[in-house]
Amino acid sequence: MYLFFLLFDCENPLSALSSLFSARENAKILRDILPVALWEQLNEAIFFFLRPQSLRVCNLLIIH
């Protein structure tokens, strides 16, 4: 349960997933001056968390 809170809980502004979403939203504003590699890394990190395997882990964390 604590791992879910720290990693995946979108209602927790300090969770890893919330932090990635915030970083991506901030990067959207600066996208014209950010290196393409940074933008791609942010997107890859978010998609890593949202892939089906990660969501299955998320469901296991909720159950336990």
mmCIF file as gemmi writes it, N, C-alpha and C atoms, coordinates in Angstrom:
data_model
loop_
_atom_site.group_PDB
_atom_site.id
_atom_site.type_symbol
_atom_site.label_atom_id
_atom_site.label_alt_id
_atom_site.label_comp_id
_atom_site.label_asym_id
_atom_site.label_entity_id
_atom_site.label_seq_id
_atom_site.pdbx_PDB_ins_code
_atom_site.Cartn_x
_atom_site.Cartn_y
_atom_site.Cartn_z
_atom_site.occupancy
_atom_site.B_iso_or_equiv
_atom_site.pdbx_formal_charge
_atom_site.auth_seq_id
_atom_site.auth_asym_id
_atom_site.pdbx_PDB_model_num
ATOM 1 N N . MET Axp A 1 ? 0.824 -1.2 0 1 0 ? 1 A 1
ATOM 2 C CA . MET Axp A 1 ? 0 0 0 1 0 ? 1 A 1
ATOM 3 C C . MET Axp A 1 ? 0.868 1.262 0 1 0 ? 1 A 1
ATOM 4 N N . TYR Axp A 2 ? 1.943 1.225 0.804 1 0 ? 2 A 1
ATOM 5 C CA . TYR Axp A 2 ? 2.821 2.402 0.84 1 0 ? 2 A 1
ATOM 6 C C . TYR Axp A 2 ? 3.545 2.596 -0.481 1 0 ? 2 A 1
ATOM 7 N N . LEU Axp A 3 ? 3.919 1.474 -1.122 1 0 ? 3 A 1
ATOM 8 C CA . LEU Axp A 3 ? 4.586 1.591 -2.421 1 0 ? 3 A 1
ATOM 9 C C . LEU Axp A 3 ? 3.658 2.2 -3.462 1 0 ? 3 A 1
ATOM 10 N N . PHE Axp A 4 ? 2.403 1.816 -3.436 1 0 ? 4 A 1
ATOM 11 C CA . PHE Axp A 4 ? 1.438 2.42 -4.362 1 0 ? 4 A 1
ATOM 12 C C . PHE Axp A 4 ? 1.364 3.925 -4.117 1 0 ? 4 A 1
ATOM 13 N N . PHE Axp A 5 ? 1.278 4.323 -2.857 1 0 ? 5 A 1
ATOM 14 C CA . PHE Axp A 5 ? 1.185 5.738 -2.497 1 0 ? 5 A 1
ATOM 15 C C . PHE Axp A 5 ? 2.405 6.502 -3.012 1 0 ? 5 A 1
ATOM 16 N N . LEU Axp A 6 ? 3.585 5.911 -2.877 1 0 ? 6 A 1
ATOM 17 C CA . LEU Axp A 6 ? 4.817 6.594 -3.276 1 0 ? 6 A 1
ATOM 18 C C . LEU Axp A 6 ? 5.063 6.576 -4.775 1 0 ? 6 A 1
ATOM 19 N N . LEU Axp A 7 ? 4.57 5.557 -5.455 1 0 ? 7 A 1
ATOM 20 C CA . LEU Axp A 7 ? 4.874 5.428 -6.877 1 0 ? 7 A 1
ATOM 21 C C . LEU Axp A 7 ? 3.745 5.839 -7.81 1 0 ? 7 A 1
ATOM 22 N N . PHE Axp A 8 ? 2.527 5.395 -7.547 1 0 ? 8 A 1
ATOM 23 C CA . PHE Axp A 8 ? 1.46 5.503 -8.54 1 0 ? 8 A 1
ATOM 24 C C . PHE Axp A 8 ? 0.283 6.394 -8.154 1 0 ? 8 A 1
ATOM 25 N N . ASP Axp A 9 ? 0.16 6.797 -6.917 1 0 ? 9 A 1
ATOM 26 C CA . ASP Axp A 9 ? -1.023 7.534 -6.473 1 0 ? 9 A 1
ATOM 27 C C . ASP Axp A 9 ? -1.038 8.94 -7.07 1 0 ? 9 A 1
ATOM 28 N N . CYS Axp A 10 ? -1.947 9.154 -8.018 1 0 ? 10 A 1
ATOM 29 C CA . CYS Axp A 10 ? -2.031 10.466 -8.674 1 0 ? 10 A 1
ATOM 30 C C . CYS Axp A 10 ? -2.578 11.543 -7.741 1 0 ? 10 A 1
ATOM 31 N N . GLU Axp A 11 ? -3.217 11.138 -6.662 1 0 ? 11 A 1
ATOM 32 C CA . GLU Axp A 11 ? -3.711 12.115 -5.691 1 0 ? 11 A 1
ATOM 33 C C . GLU Axp A 11 ? -2.612 12.568 -4.738 1 0 ? 11 A 1
ATOM 34 N N . ASN Axp A 12 ? -1.498 11.856 -4.714 1 0 ? 12 A 1
ATOM 35 C CA . ASN Axp A 12 ? -0.348 12.244 -3.91 1 0 ? 12 A 1
ATOM 36 C C . ASN Axp A 12 ? 0.574 13.073 -4.809 1 0 ? 12 A 1
ATOM 37 N N . PRO Axp A 13 ? 0.705 14.372 -4.556 1 0 ? 13 A 1
ATOM 38 C CA . PRO Axp A 13 ? 1.522 15.217 -5.437 1 0 ? 13 A 1
ATOM 39 C C . PRO Axp A 13 ? 3.009 14.886 -5.38 1 0 ? 13 A 1
ATOM 40 N N . LEU Axp A 14 ? 3.422 14.075 -4.417 1 0 ? 14 A 1
ATOM 41 C CA . LEU Axp A 14 ? 4.827 13.706 -4.306 1 0 ? 14 A 1
ATOM 42 C C . LEU Axp A 14 ? 5.12 12.307 -4.854 1 0 ? 14 A 1
ATOM 43 N N . SER Axp A 15 ? 4.118 11.64 -5.404 1 0 ? 15 A 1
ATOM 44 C CA . SER Axp A 15 ? 4.364 10.312 -5.969 1 0 ? 15 A 1
ATOM 45 C C . SER Axp A 15 ? 5.206 10.447 -7.23 1 0 ? 15 A 1
ATOM 46 N N . ALA Axp A 16 ? 5.859 9.367 -7.592 1 0 ? 16 A 1
ATOM 47 C CA . ALA Axp A 16 ? 6.708 9.38 -8.783 1 0 ? 16 A 1
ATOM 48 C C . ALA Axp A 16 ? 5.9 9.714 -10.028 1 0 ? 16 A 1
ATOM 49 N N . LEU Axp A 17 ? 4.732 9.126 -10.165 1 0 ? 17 A 1
ATOM 50 C CA . LEU Axp A 17 ? 3.912 9.373 -11.344 1 0 ? 17 A 1
ATOM 51 C C . LEU Axp A 17 ? 3.416 10.82 -11.396 1 0 ? 17 A 1
ATOM 52 N N . SER Axp A 18 ? 2.981 11.355 -10.272 1 0 ? 18 A 1
ATOM 53 C CA . SER Axp A 18 ? 2.544 12.761 -10.235 1 0 ? 18 A 1
ATOM 54 C C . SER Axp A 18 ? 3.695 13.701 -10.566 1 0 ? 18 A 1
ATOM 55 N N . SER Axp A 19 ? 4.866 13.383 -10.063 1 0 ? 19 A 1
ATOM 56 C CA . SER Axp A 19 ? 6.037 14.216 -10.351 1 0 ? 19 A 1
ATOM 57 C C . SER Axp A 19 ? 6.381 14.193 -11.832 1 0 ? 19 A 1
ATOM 58 N N . LEU Axp A 20 ? 6.273 13.021 -12.452 1 0 ? 20 A 1
ATOM 59 C CA . LEU Axp A 20 ? 6.534 12.934 -13.887 1 0 ? 20 A 1
ATOM 60 C C . LEU Axp A 20 ? 5.51 13.725 -14.694 1 0 ? 20 A 1
ATOM 61 N N . PHE Axp A 21 ? 4.248 13.618 -14.317 1 0 ? 21 A 1
ATOM 62 C CA . PHE Axp A 21 ? 3.216 14.394 -15.015 1 0 ? 21 A 1
ATOM 63 C C . PHE Axp A 21 ? 3.454 15.898 -14.853 1 0 ? 21 A 1
ATOM 64 N N . SER Axp A 22 ? 3.842 16.323 -13.662 1 0 ? 22 A 1
ATOM 65 C CA . SER Axp A 22 ? 4.131 17.744 -13.435 1 0 ? 22 A 1
ATOM 66 C C . SER Axp A 22 ? 5.335 18.195 -14.253 1 0 ? 22 A 1
ATOM 67 N N . ALA Axp A 23 ? 6.362 17.365 -14.28 1 0 ? 23 A 1
ATOM 68 C CA . ALA Axp A 23 ? 7.551 17.704 -15.067 1 0 ? 23 A 1
ATOM 69 C C . ALA Axp A 23 ? 7.201 17.817 -16.55 1 0 ? 23 A 1
ATOM 70 N N . ARG Axp A 24 ? 6.354 16.916 -17.027 1 0 ? 24 A 1
ATOM 71 C CA . ARG Axp A 24 ? 5.958 16.96 -18.439 1 0 ? 24 A 1
ATOM 72 C C . ARG Axp A 24 ? 5.129 18.206 -18.735 1 0 ? 24 A 1
ATOM 73 N N . GLU Axp A 25 ? 4.221 18.552 -17.837 1 0 ? 25 A 1
ATOM 74 C CA . GLU Axp A 25 ? 3.415 19.761 -18.037 1 0 ? 25 A 1
ATOM 75 C C . GLU Axp A 25 ? 4.296 21.012 -18.058 1 0 ? 25 A 1
ATOM 76 N N . ASN Axp A 26 ? 5.259 21.071 -17.168 1 0 ? 26 A 1
ATOM 77 C CA . ASN Axp A 26 ? 6.186 22.207 -17.165 1 0 ? 26 A 1
ATOM 78 C C . ASN Axp A 26 ? 7.044 22.214 -18.424 1 0 ? 26 A 1
ATOM 79 N N . ALA Axp A 27 ? 7.445 21.035 -18.871 1 0 ? 27 A 1
ATOM 80 C CA . ALA Axp A 27 ? 8.27 20.947 -20.071 1 0 ? 27 A 1
ATOM 81 C C . ALA Axp A 27 ? 7.502 21.369 -21.315 1 0 ? 27 A 1
ATOM 82 N N . LYS Axp A 28 ? 6.188 21.164 -21.32 1 0 ? 28 A 1
ATOM 83 C CA . LYS Axp A 28 ? 5.378 21.601 -22.468 1 0 ? 28 A 1
ATOM 84 C C . LYS Axp A 28 ? 5.527 23.102 -22.693 1 0 ? 28 A 1
ATOM 85 N N . ILE Axp A 29 ? 5.589 23.844 -21.594 1 0 ? 29 A 1
ATOM 86 C CA . ILE Axp A 29 ? 5.716 25.301 -21.684 1 0 ? 29 A 1
ATOM 87 C C . ILE Axp A 29 ? 7.053 25.682 -22.307 1 0 ? 29 A 1
ATOM 88 N N . LEU Axp A 30 ? 8.091 24.914 -21.968 1 0 ? 30 A 1
ATOM 89 C CA . LEU Axp A 30 ? 9.446 25.224 -22.422 1 0 ? 30 A 1
ATOM 90 C C . LEU Axp A 30 ? 9.881 24.375 -23.616 1 0 ? 30 A 1
ATOM 91 N N . ARG Axp A 31 ? 8.963 23.709 -24.23 1 0 ? 31 A 1
ATOM 92 C CA . ARG Axp A 31 ? 9.322 22.737 -25.264 1 0 ? 31 A 1
ATOM 93 C C . ARG Axp A 31 ? 10.143 23.345 -26.393 1 0 ? 31 A 1
ATOM 94 N N . ASP Axp A 32 ? 9.917 24.605 -26.701 1 0 ? 32 A 1
ATOM 95 C CA . ASP Axp A 32 ? 10.663 25.258 -27.786 1 0 ? 32 A 1
ATOM 96 C C . ASP Axp A 32 ? 12.153 25.36 -27.485 1 0 ? 32 A 1
ATOM 97 N N . ILE Axp A 33 ? 12.509 25.442 -26.201 1 0 ? 33 A 1
ATOM 98 C CA . ILE Axp A 33 ? 13.926 25.617 -25.867 1 0 ? 33 A 1
ATOM 99 C C . ILE Axp A 33 ? 14.56 24.38 -25.217 1 0 ? 33 A 1
ATOM 100 N N . LEU Axp A 34 ? 13.754 23.375 -24.935 1 0 ? 34 A 1
ATOM 101 C CA . LEU Axp A 34 ? 14.292 22.147 -24.345 1 0 ? 34 A 1
ATOM 102 C C . LEU Axp A 34 ? 14.919 21.269 -25.423 1 0 ? 34 A 1
ATOM 103 N N . PRO Axp A 35 ? 15.975 20.57 -25.058 1 0 ? 35 A 1
ATOM 104 C CA . PRO Axp A 35 ? 16.517 19.591 -26.012 1 0 ? 35 A 1
ATOM 105 C C . PRO Axp A 35 ? 15.489 18.489 -26.296 1 0 ? 35 A 1
ATOM 106 N N . VAL Axp A 36 ? 15.465 18.031 -27.511 1 0 ? 36 A 1
ATOM 107 C CA . VAL Axp A 36 ? 14.532 16.982 -27.913 1 0 ? 36 A 1
ATOM 108 C C . VAL Axp A 36 ? 14.732 15.741 -27.049 1 0 ? 36 A 1
ATOM 109 N N . ALA Axp A 37 ? 15.972 15.44 -26.711 1 0 ? 37 A 1
ATOM 110 C CA . ALA Axp A 37 ? 16.264 14.24 -25.909 1 0 ? 37 A 1
ATOM 111 C C . ALA Axp A 37 ? 15.585 14.305 -24.542 1 0 ? 37 A 1
ATOM 112 N N . LEU Axp A 38 ? 15.536 15.472 -23.939 1 0 ? 38 A 1
ATOM 113 C CA . LEU Axp A 38 ? 14.886 15.62 -22.635 1 0 ? 38 A 1
ATOM 114 C C . LEU Axp A 38 ? 13.387 15.379 -22.752 1 0 ? 38 A 1
ATOM 115 N N . TRP Axp A 39 ? 12.774 15.951 -23.767 1 0 ? 39 A 1
ATOM 116 C CA . TRP Axp A 39 ? 11.339 15.761 -23.998 1 0 ? 39 A 1
ATOM 117 C C . TRP Axp A 39 ? 11.031 14.278 -24.213 1 0 ? 39 A 1
ATOM 118 N N . GLU Axp A 40 ? 11.853 13.62 -24.997 1 0 ? 40 A 1
ATOM 119 C CA . GLU Axp A 40 ? 11.644 12.2 -25.262 1 0 ? 40 A 1
ATOM 120 C C . GLU Axp A 40 ? 11.816 11.363 -23.992 1 0 ? 40 A 1
ATOM 121 N N . GLN Axp A 41 ? 12.779 11.708 -23.154 1 0 ? 41 A 1
ATOM 122 C CA . GLN Axp A 41 ? 12.993 10.965 -21.91 1 0 ? 41 A 1
ATOM 123 C C . GLN Axp A 41 ? 11.8 11.109 -20.968 1 0 ? 41 A 1
ATOM 124 N N . LEU Axp A 42 ? 11.243 12.304 -20.873 1 0 ? 42 A 1
ATOM 125 C CA . LEU Axp A 42 ? 10.051 12.502 -20.04 1 0 ? 42 A 1
ATOM 126 C C . LEU Axp A 42 ? 8.888 11.65 -20.544 1 0 ? 42 A 1
ATOM 127 N N . ASN Axp A 43 ? 8.678 11.651 -21.845 1 0 ? 43 A 1
ATOM 128 C CA . ASN Axp A 43 ? 7.597 10.849 -22.418 1 0 ? 43 A 1
ATOM 129 C C . ASN Axp A 43 ? 7.834 9.36 -22.196 1 0 ? 43 A 1
ATOM 130 N N . GLU Axp A 44 ? 9.059 8.91 -22.388 1 0 ? 44 A 1
ATOM 131 C CA . GLU Axp A 44 ? 9.368 7.494 -22.176 1 0 ? 44 A 1
ATOM 132 C C . GLU Axp A 44 ? 9.135 7.095 -20.725 1 0 ? 44 A 1
ATOM 133 N N . ALA Axp A 45 ? 9.499 7.953 -19.796 1 0 ? 45 A 1
ATOM 134 C CA . ALA Axp A 45 ? 9.301 7.644 -18.379 1 0 ? 45 A 1
ATOM 135 C C . ALA Axp A 45 ? 7.812 7.521 -18.048 1 0 ? 45 A 1
ATOM 136 N N . ILE Axp A 46 ? 7.012 8.43 -18.57 1 0 ? 46 A 1
ATOM 137 C CA . ILE Axp A 46 ? 5.569 8.367 -18.316 1 0 ? 46 A 1
ATOM 138 C C . ILE Axp A 46 ? 4.974 7.114 -18.939 1 0 ? 46 A 1
ATOM 139 N N . PHE Axp A 47 ? 5.351 6.824 -20.178 1 0 ? 47 A 1
ATOM 140 C CA . PHE Axp A 47 ? 4.809 5.64 -20.836 1 0 ? 47 A 1
ATOM 141 C C . PHE Axp A 47 ? 5.293 4.36 -20.164 1 0 ? 47 A 1
ATOM 142 N N . PHE Axp A 48 ? 6.488 4.392 -19.563 1 0 ? 48 A 1
ATOM 143 C CA . PHE Axp A 48 ? 6.965 3.237 -18.804 1 0 ? 48 A 1
ATOM 144 C C . PHE Axp A 48 ? 6.034 2.959 -17.625 1 0 ? 48 A 1
ATOM 145 N N . PHE Axp A 49 ? 5.654 4.016 -16.903 1 0 ? 49 A 1
ATOM 146 C CA . PHE Axp A 49 ? 4.757 3.854 -15.762 1 0 ? 49 A 1
ATOM 147 C C . PHE Axp A 49 ? 3.357 3.434 -16.182 1 0 ? 49 A 1
ATOM 148 N N . LEU Axp A 50 ? 2.941 3.844 -17.365 1 0 ? 50 A 1
ATOM 149 C CA . LEU Axp A 50 ? 1.573 3.572 -17.805 1 0 ? 50 A 1
ATOM 150 C C . LEU Axp A 50 ? 1.442 2.302 -18.642 1 0 ? 50 A 1
ATOM 151 N N . ARG Axp A 51 ? 2.53 1.614 -18.894 1 0 ? 51 A 1
ATOM 152 C CA . ARG Axp A 51 ? 2.442 0.374 -19.684 1 0 ? 51 A 1
ATOM 153 C C . ARG Axp A 51 ? 1.709 -0.694 -18.882 1 0 ? 51 A 1
ATOM 154 N N . PRO Axp A 52 ? 1.149 -1.665 -19.557 1 0 ? 52 A 1
ATOM 155 C CA . PRO Axp A 52 ? 0.336 -2.68 -18.867 1 0 ? 52 A 1
ATOM 156 C C . PRO Axp A 52 ? 1.074 -3.411 -17.741 1 0 ? 52 A 1
ATOM 157 N N . GLN Axp A 53 ? 2.369 -3.698 -17.913 1 0 ? 53 A 1
ATOM 158 C CA . GLN Axp A 53 ? 3.104 -4.401 -16.863 1 0 ? 53 A 1
ATOM 159 C C . GLN Axp A 53 ? 3.165 -3.561 -15.59 1 0 ? 53 A 1
ATOM 160 N N . SER Axp A 54 ? 3.4 -2.267 -15.732 1 0 ? 54 A 1
ATOM 161 C CA . SER Axp A 54 ? 3.464 -1.385 -14.565 1 0 ? 54 A 1
ATOM 162 C C . SER Axp A 54 ? 2.107 -1.272 -13.892 1 0 ? 54 A 1
ATOM 163 N N . LEU Axp A 55 ? 1.049 -1.24 -14.692 1 0 ? 55 A 1
ATOM 164 C CA . LEU Axp A 55 ? -0.287 -1.149 -14.116 1 0 ? 55 A 1
ATOM 165 C C . LEU Axp A 55 ? -0.656 -2.417 -13.371 1 0 ? 55 A 1
ATOM 166 N N . ARG Axp A 56 ? -0.161 -3.569 -13.845 1 0 ? 56 A 1
ATOM 167 C CA . ARG Axp A 56 ? -0.399 -4.816 -13.106 1 0 ? 56 A 1
ATOM 168 C C . ARG Axp A 56 ? 0.301 -4.772 -11.756 1 0 ? 56 A 1
ATOM 169 N N . VAL Axp A 57 ? 1.517 -4.256 -11.728 1 0 ? 57 A 1
ATOM 170 C CA . VAL Axp A 57 ? 2.228 -4.096 -10.459 1 0 ? 57 A 1
ATOM 171 C C . VAL Axp A 57 ? 1.454 -3.153 -9.558 1 0 ? 57 A 1
ATOM 172 N N . CYS Axp A 58 ? 0.928 -2.084 -10.136 1 0 ? 58 A 1
ATOM 173 C CA . CYS Axp A 58 ? 0.125 -1.122 -9.38 1 0 ? 58 A 1
ATOM 174 C C . CYS Axp A 58 ? -1.074 -1.818 -8.748 1 0 ? 58 A 1
ATOM 175 N N . ASN Axp A 59 ? -1.764 -2.659 -9.498 1 0 ? 59 A 1
ATOM 176 C CA . ASN Axp A 59 ? -2.918 -3.386 -8.955 1 0 ? 59 A 1
ATOM 177 C C . ASN Axp A 59 ? -2.5 -4.316 -7.83 1 0 ? 59 A 1
ATOM 178 N N . LEU Axp A 60 ? -1.357 -4.963 -7.961 1 0 ? 60 A 1
ATOM 179 C CA . LEU Axp A 60 ? -0.873 -5.828 -6.884 1 0 ? 60 A 1
ATOM 180 C C . LEU Axp A 60 ? -0.562 -5.027 -5.632 1 0 ? 60 A 1
ATOM 181 N N . LEU Axp A 61 ? -0.035 -3.823 -5.808 1 0 ? 61 A 1
ATOM 182 C CA . LEU Axp A 61 ? 0.285 -2.995 -4.65 1 0 ? 61 A 1
ATOM 183 C C . LEU Axp A 61 ? -0.97 -2.524 -3.924 1 0 ? 61 A 1
ATOM 184 N N . ILE Axp A 62 ? -2.038 -2.296 -4.686 1 0 ? 62 A 1
ATOM 185 C CA . ILE Axp A 62 ? -3.301 -1.866 -4.071 1 0 ? 62 A 1
ATOM 186 C C . ILE Axp A 62 ? -3.89 -3.008 -3.244 1 0 ? 62 A 1
ATOM 187 N N . ILE Axp A 63 ? -3.824 -4.215 -3.771 1 0 ? 63 A 1
ATOM 188 C CA . ILE Axp A 63 ? -4.4 -5.366 -3.089 1 0 ? 63 A 1
ATOM 189 C C . ILE Axp A 63 ? -3.679 -5.652 -1.78 1 0 ? 63 A 1
ATOM 190 N N . HIS Axp A 64 ? -2.365 -5.53 -1.774 1 0 ? 64 A 1
ATOM 191 C CA . HIS Axp A 64 ? -1.582 -5.845 -0.572 1 0 ? 64 A 1
ATOM 192 C C . HIS Axp A 64 ? -1.449 -4.604 0.206 1 0 ? 64 A 1
